[in-house]
Amino acid sequence: MTWSTGLVGFAAGLLISVVTAPVGVSGAVFLLPVQVSVLGVPSPAVTPTNLLYNVVAGPGALLRHHRSGGLRGPLTRLLVLGTVPGVVVGAVIRVFAVPGPSVFRLLIAVLLLPLGGWLCLRTLHRAARTAPARDSPGMSPRAITRLAMAVGVAGGIYGIGGGSLLGPILVGRGMPVAKVAPAALAATFVTSVVGAGTYALLSLTTTGDIAPYWSLGLACGLGGLCGGYLGARLQPRLPETALKLLLGVLALGIGGLYAVQILR
């Protein structure tokens, strides 16, 4: 890795995480196309490299949330219990089954485009009302764990953090962003540690570009470490309406990004 490549990776991780951390998204899903198209990381090595980014970047935002008490409560435990076994399964599938990305991209686009649009419209509608609206109870603990496991499998296969999927779905079901964001980031961090370790072990028994690009992953992660801390500090200063709109816009952006990749 040259110094210019490392600088681009650091800057990309910093800028992305500042915007995404306040709503519980690590930013790995936006970093993935940067690594492939700009930095030239091959597949499937891009997946563990993206997971390595989450490992290095995660403690920045988590430290801030820990100090403010945002990591307390059962939601963090439920998400971790689901995503950890899921990411191991996903990593094994990615290495040995090598599923094509087209179906996954289509599913994400179909899920996040309408979900992001609905979240934005509902938030704007509620903001226009004079009487405050109550959030719905959300999902049951069992449903949350099952959702987290499915997201963990997707994260293991495609190197996404999981918060980009968990955040819009949980907030769309009525949970406040301030509660979802710390738990989603914690699940993303733990899942990425397990996923990166799984890929490192699989690289010892399999040929090909399976191990992460350590230097680049560390450079991107250091940028995300700084940006995540700044983003987590910004969250309490932003109103719930602004956070929900940001999450909805990010969901639309992610879904649109995958839709464009499908059409190419």
FIVEX-955718 format. One record per residue (C-alpha): x, y, z negated. Coordinates in pm, whole numbers, plus 50000, padded with zeros to 5 digits. Last residue first. Layout:
<sites>
XYZ;...
</sites>
This chain:
<sites>
475454983551494;471814980751384;472634959951078;475304984550960;472795013050993;470294994250779;472984987450518;473765024450484;470085033350482;469435010050191;472385024150000;471365060050072;467705053949987;468725037849658;471075067049592;468245091649659;465975072849419;468645072349150;469235109749194;465495116349177;465265095548860;468175114548706;466685148448801;463345139248645;465015126248330;466705159948277;470495162748318;472685172948027;472655138247873;474015123948203;476925147748261;479205130848011;478575097348182;479565112848515;482805126648373;483705092848223;482835075348549;484915099648754;488065093748551;487755055948554;486515056248914;489725072949026;491695047548828;489615020048989;490385031349342;494115030249266;493814997049080;491884980949365;494454993949611;497364979449417;495644946249347;494314937849691;492044910649553;492734873749612;490664856749883;492564865250200;492934829950334;493744795650192;492004780049893;493194764549565;495034793549403;492664818949558;489794802549366;491404812849038;491754849249146;488204848949281;486874836748946;488874862848758;487464890448978;483934877248917;484314874148540;485704909348503;483124922148755;480254907148559;481444923048236;481744957348402;478484955748596;476584944148288;477984973548091;477124997748374;473554984548390;473144987148012;474465022948004;472195033748295;468945016448190;468275034947866;468985070347990;467205061648316;463935055248134;462205021648196;458965021748398;459174994248656;460865017848902;463525024148640;464184986748621;464194981948999;466195013449081;468885005748819;469234968348871;470034970849241;472734997649248;473734986248900;474784952749041;478404961749104;478534950349463;481224925849568;479274907049834;479044871449710;479644876349339;477444907049329;474604889149506;474814860849252;474854886248968;471774903649112;469894870749102;471044864948744;470034900348642;466544895348785;466184863148589;467354880348270;464934909448320;462034885848389;462744867048066;462954899347864;459584911248005;459574940348248;458604976948204;456274990447936;454985018048167;456365053048131;454075079547995;453185109948200;453465145348064;450485167448147;451075196248393;451675174048693;454225184848953;457035165448785;454915134148798;454455137549174;458145144549227;459055113549028;456525092149213;457815104249550;461465098249462;460805063649316;458645054049615;461345064349860;464015045649667;461875014249646;460885016250014;464525018650125;465934996449849;464244963049917;464154961650298;467694975750316;468954950950058;467304921750239;468694932450576;472174936750436;472024901950284;470824886350609;473594903350806;476444895850564;477164860650687;477474833750425;480984820250364;479904786550215;483164779150035;484514812949928;481324833349910;479264805149753;481874800349481;481904837749412;478104839049396;477894810749146;480414828048922;478534861148965;475244845648856;476644830548537;477694865748425;474684885148561;471934869548352;473354870048000;474924904148073;471554919248167;469794905547860;472574917247625;472534952747765;468744954447736;468724943047371;469704976247211;472884995947160;475015006247456;473835042547456;475165050047109;476775083147213;480305070647152;479565038147330;478135056847629;481355077047667;483535046447638;481315028147885;481725055748145;485515053148145;485675015948067;484055006648403;486625020548647;489264993648603;486914963748610;484634979448871;487574985249106;488634949249053;485174938449169;485684958749487;489014941649542;487294908249474;484844915149761;487294931850000;489414900150003;486604882150193;487004900350429;489854923450526;490794956650358;491404982650629;491485014550418;489035034750625;486485009750762;486664981150511;487644999650193;485375029050269;482515005150352;482864989150004;483235021749810;479535029449847;478504996149692;481245000149433;479675032249306;479375020448946;475645027348936;474115034248594;472285066648675;474905091148546;477675069348697;476695075049063;477825110749135;481055111248936;481715075249047;481765083649418;484115113349388;486665095549169;486695062349356;487115079849692;489885102149557;491795072549412;491425052149733;492575081349947;495565086449719;496445049349731;496335049550109;498545080350117;501015064649874;501375034250099;500005000050000;
</sites>
